[in-house]
Amino acid sequence: MKFFLYVVCAATILMFSSCSGDYDLGTSIQPSGDGIVLGTDTFYVNSFSIKTGTNSSPASCSADSLLLGELYDATYGTTRGEILAQFTAPSTFSLPAGAVADSLSLTLVFNTWKGNKHSPVQISAYEMDKGTLDYNTTYYTTEDASKYCSKSKLLGSRISVAVPDTLKDTVSYQPHLKYKFSADEVKRFFQAAKDGTFNSQSSFANFFKGIYLRSEYGDGSIWNIHHLYMTLYYKYHAFVSNKDTVLTSGLIFPASKDVRQIGLISHKDIISTIASVPDSVTYITSPAGIYTQVNIPVGRILNKAKQRFGSKVINFNHAGMTAEVVNRDTINPYALKPPTTLLLTRKANLLNYLKNYNYSSDTLMVATYNSTKHCYTFDLSSMLSAKLHKYYGNSVIPADAVEEMVLVPIEYTLASSSSSTITSIKQQSTLSGVQIRNKKTHDPKYDSPLRINILYNGF
């Protein structure tokens, strides 16, 4: 009996490859005398591009997730990254006798970027002089920088590139941007150091609320900032090898995990970008850009199952939704790449996952990009089983019932290397872009548009 069932399952899975057309398709196989009915169906899915909502994308704060600059992509539009950053006071220090102020600098270090490495970007640093970032508050990529900075106090502004075209050794070069502050700022910080202002984080935070970094010019490059810090340099006399020597040392103020840094993301032309999306595809971009909404036809699926199996116990053996990637740009070296991982989840629950870390296995599905077949494949069997239990015993299942879900680029971690249990999820913070074939696609060269292939049985 089990052998027969395995053979039938294999045969029905092969039947999926022959499904085509514009309507829900399927077939049934009933082994003689055992009462088990196997069925396959293909359901086409409606999808469309949507804009990320306000206060729906928690701001990034980890290494390489702070974007700075602006990048224009001819397909996906403009992405702009800005940073609000607090700094940590030196933990323990004592100024040598006779020390005098030398200089004060801000250093931004980055390892990667998107766009042209030789494209000029003007980055300005302003002192935050209004509101103070709170360590325990959830901030979003749409946070209003004007609540924290009036831009009345410019600390520095520089035009730079990711990698200078005159650089000979590009292998060992560490991309960075360094500012030197004015003599007045040097004097101000050095006096605070002597007065004990840096002896506690709270007094330092009252003295200096942080820095607002923004791009003033250029749309050809955006940097993934790895870390940033300020350094207050001072000089003092010391005897070295019995000689009176002038030494230089410094106090470092890192933008560490002990305080807040948030990445602000904006897409100034996102409305026009969505309006120009061809009706045969949908877009997905990151960070905090365009999502694809997928309306799963649960009413059609469950009614079809009930029609096939009647009062039998229904089991979803397989329910795979394949999202096919199209229009890949393999020529332009600056073209955005498909996100590595997509999350498929209920639209209404998305913020709950990202903000409150509230995970539920029947509504959270992830898929990794298949670079050979150029697609993402999701398993919806758990979600459909949960819906079936909800309607179990109910003779009326709304035929037009849909589950509004979204496809979102994410990064996630597992409980262990051998586990499939997801312990944390965050939206992808680096730039990516992909086009997904939707229901309106009609091209004989391809298997079919966005669809769900189901194998189920009743017994």
N, C-alpha and C positions, 0 to 999 in steps of 0.2 A: 504493500500500500504506500509506504513512504517513498519507495523507489519510483513508483508511478507518479506520485505528486511532484517529486523533483524533476522528472522528465517533462511533465506538463508545464511546470514553472519555467524551465529553460526554453521550452518551445514558445510560450506566450511572450517571454521577454524578447525573443527574436522577432516576433510579430511587430514590435514597435517600429522597427526600421522601415516597415512598409506603410506606416500611417502618414497620410498627407491629405490636404484639403482644408476647408474652412469651417468644418463642423466637428462636434465631439464624436470621436470614433472609438469603436471597441469591438470586442468579440468575447464569447463565452465558451467554455469547455466543461462538460459535465461527465466525469467518469461513470461508467455504467454501474449502478447498484450500490454506490457507496455514499451518495447524498452530498458529496462535496462538489461545489461549483466554483470554478476558477473564472475570473474575468479580467480583461484588460480594457483600458480606456485612455484616450488622449483628449485633454481639455486645453483649449487655447485660452490665453490669459491677456486681459487688458492691462496696459501699462502706459505711464506718461511721466514726463519730467516735472519735478517740483522743486521749489526754492527752499533751502534750509530756513526754518522759522527763527524768529527772534527768540533769544533765550532758550535755544534748543541744543546748542553746542557748547558744552563746558570748555573753557579756555585751556590750552595746553600750557604746561609749565616744566616739562622734563627736558633733558639734554637732547639737542638736535630737533626739538619740536617747536622752538621759538623761531618763527619766520620773520625776516626783516628785508624789506625791499618791495619791489613791484614787478610783476611779470605779466605780459600780455601774450595770450595764446589765440591764434586766429580762429580756432574752433570753440574753445571753452571760455574765452573772455579773459578778464583781468583779475588777478589775485594780488592783494596787497597785505603785507604783514607788518605789524607794529608791535612794540613791546613796552609794557610797564614793569619796572623792576625795582625791588627793594634790595638793600645790601646789608651784610652782616658786619657788625663792629669787630675789630680785632679782639680775639679772646683774652689774651694777656700780653701786656707790653709795658715797657718803661723806656722813656726817651733818655739817651745818654746825656751826661752833663755837657752843656755847651752846644747841644744840637741846634741846628738852624734849618729852616724850611728850604727845600730845593724845588720840588715840582709836584703836581698832582695830575694823574692821568686816568683815563678810562680805556680799557682794552676789551674788544669783542673778538672772540675766537670762534671760528666755524670750520667744519671739515667738508661739508658738502653744500651744493647749491643747485638751483635749476635755472636754465637759461644759458646765456653766453657768458663765459667766465671773463671775457674782456669788456663786457658792457658796463659803462660807468653808472654808478649809483651815488646819489648824494644823501648821506645819512646825517640827521641832526639829533643832538642830545639836549633835552630840556630838563631842568630840575622840576620835579613834582612839587607844587606849592599850594595845592588845594586839599582834596580828600586824601585819606591814608588807606592803603590796602589792608584788609583784615585777613589774618592767617586762616581763619576757619570759615570764611565765606566762599561759596561757589560762584565763580565769575564765568562769564560767557564770552565767546569770541566777538560778540557785538557790543561789549562794554564800551561806554562813552568815555573816551580819554579826557575830555574836557572837564569831567568831574574831579580829576586828579591833577590836571596840569593846565595852567593858563597860557603856556608858551611865552610867558613874559621874560623868562630867564634862560637864555640860550647858553649852554655850557660849552658847546662845540659843534662844528659842522664841517664835514669833509666829503669830497668826491673821491671815490675809490672804485676799484674793480676786484673781483674775486681773486684773480691771478694776473699780475702785471705782465703785459706782453713782452717786456724787456727782461723778464726773469730768466736766468740761465738754468738754475737748478730747480725745476718744478717738482721733483720727486720728494725732496726733504722739506720743501717750503710749507709752512703752516699758515694758511690764510687767516688774516686778522685785520682789524681796524683799530687804530689807537688815536686817542684824543689827548691833547695837553690842555689843561684848564688855565684860566687867567691867573695872574699874580694875586688878585684879590681873593680868589677861591683858595689858592694855596695858603695864603695868610689866614683865612677864615678856618680852614681845616686844621692847620697846625696849632692855632691858638686853642681850638676845641680839644685837641689831643693833650695839650699842656694843662687844660682846665679840668680834665677828667670826664669830659663828655662821652668819651668812647668806652668808659668803664662798664657800662651796661647797655644792652640792646635797646631798652626802652628810651633811655636818654639820647642815644644815637638816632633812633627813629624820629624823635621829636626835633632833633637838630637837622636831619636830612631824610626826607620822606622817600626819595628814590629818583629814578630817571625815566623819562619818556623818550623812546627812540622811534623815529619815523623817517620815512623816505620823502625827500623833497623833490627829487628829480630822477628820471630814468624808469623805464618799464621793460628792461631786457634781462633782468637778473633778480633772483630772490635767494637769500642766504638762510641756511639752517644753523642758527646760532647754537653752539655747543655750550659755551659758558662765557661769562663776563665778570669783570672785577675792576675795582678802582685801586690805585696805589698812591699813597702819600710818601714821597721820597724826602729824606732829610740827610744832612751832612754833619759830621762831627769829627773831632780830632782824636786820634788814638796812637799809641806807640806800637809800631810793628817793626820787629827786628831792631829794637832800640832806636827807631826813627819816628819822628813826629809825622804822622800820615793822616791825610783827610780821607775818610771813608764815607761811602754812601750806602744807606739802608732804607727800608721802607715798611710802612704799615699797609697790609692788604685788606681790602673790604670786598669779599666775594659776594656775588649774588647766589647764595646757597639755598639748600632745601629748608633751612631754618626760617626763611622769610619767603615772601611771595614774589613770583614773577608770572605774568600772564601774557599770552599771545593774543593779539587782536587781529582778526581776519575780516577783510571786506572784499566784495566783488561789485565794483561800481556799475558794471554793465550786465549784471546777472539777469535782469528782467528781459532785456533785448536778446540775450543769449538763449534763454529758454524759448522765447517767441520764435526764434529762427531755427529751432531743432526740427529736422525733417520728420515727417509723420511716420516714417518707416523705422525710426530708432528712438531710443531715449538716451539721455546723458546721465553719467554719474561722475562727480568730481570731488576732490578733496583738496584742502580741508574746508569743512563747513560751507560747502558749495551747493551742488545740485544732486538731488537724490532721484531715484526712480521709484515711483509708487506702483505697486503690483496689487491688483485686486483679484485675490484668489476666489474662484467661483464655488465656494463651499456648498451653496444651495444646489447647484447643478450636479456637483460631485456626489453629495450624499443622497439626493433623490435618485440618481442613476444607480447607486449602490443598492438602495432600497428596492428599486424596480427589478434589479437583477436577482437579488438574494432573498427578497421577501422577509420572512420571519427568521431566517437563518442568522447565526452569529457571524458578524462581518469582521474580517481581519485585513488590514492594509499591509501587504507584504512589501510593497515598494511604491513610493510616490515621488518620483524625481522630476524636478523642474530644472530645465537646462536653459541658461541665459547665454546666448551666443554673442560673441564679441565681433564687431564688424568695423570696417573703415579704419584699420590700424595704419598709422603713418610710420612706415619703416624707412623712410628716406630722410626726413627732417631730424637732425641730431638733437634738437631741442624740444621735440614733440613730447607731450606728457605720456607716461606709461600707464597701463591698466593697474589699478590697485591690486595688491597681492591677495587680500582677503575681503570678502563682502559679507556683511551681516544681513540676513533676512529676518525681519521681526515685525510685530504689530506696530503700526504707525503710532497708535495711542500710547504704546509702552516704551517707545524709544528713549525718551528722556529719563524714564525710571531706571533703565539699564545704565545709562551713561552717568547719571548724577547720583543715584542711590545704590548702585551696584546690586539691584534686585533682579536676579536671573531666574528664568522659568524655562525648563527644557522643552516644553511643548510649543513655545513661541519664539525660541531663539535658535536660529540655524545659521551656520557659517559654511562658506565654500571658498576654496583656494583656486586662484586662477590657473587653469590648465593651459600652459603655453604651447602645447602641441596641438590640442584640439581647439584652442582659443575659445574657452567657455568657462562658466561657473555652473556647477551642478549641486542643487540643494535636495535634501531628503525631507519631504513634508509628511511622512507617514505618521509621526507622533502627533503633529498638529491636527491632522484629519481624524485620527483616532480620538483625540480629545473632543473634537467637535461632534463626533459620532456619539460619544457618551453623553454629551450635553443634550442631544436630541433623542437619545435612546428611549423608546416607548412613546415618543411623541409622533402621532400620525401625520402631523403637518410640519414639514420643513420648508421654510420660505424658499421658493425656487430662485428668487433673485438675490438671496443672501450672499454677500461677499465679505471676505476678510481683507480689510485695507492694510497692506504691509508695505514696507519700504526696504530698498537695497541701499546699504550704507557702507562705505569703506571704513574698515576698522583695523585695530591691532589688538591682540588678545593674548592672555597667558593661561597655561594649563596648570592643574594642581601638581603635576610631575611630568617627566618626559614620557612615561608609559601610560599616562592618564588621558582621558578624553573630556574630563570635567573642566569647564571654563571657570576660572577664578576671578578674572578681571577683564574688562573691555574698555577700550577708549577709541574715540574716532581717530582715523588716520590723520596725522598732523603734517605729513609731507604731501607735496603736490602729486596728484594723479588725475587721470581722465580716461574715460572709456565710453564707447557707444555700444548699446545693447539692442539687438534686433527685437522688434515688438510684433504684435499681432497683425499689423497692417502690412508687414513684409510679404511680398509675393514674388519669389524668385525660384525658378525650377532648379537652380544650381544647388540650393540648400535644402536640408531635410524639412525644416518647417520653422515658423517663427516661435516666439516665446510660448512654451507649452508645459503641461504637466503630464507625464506618462505614469499611469497607475496600473499596478498588478495587485489584485485582491481576491479573496476567496470567501465563500460562505459555507458554513457547515452546521 
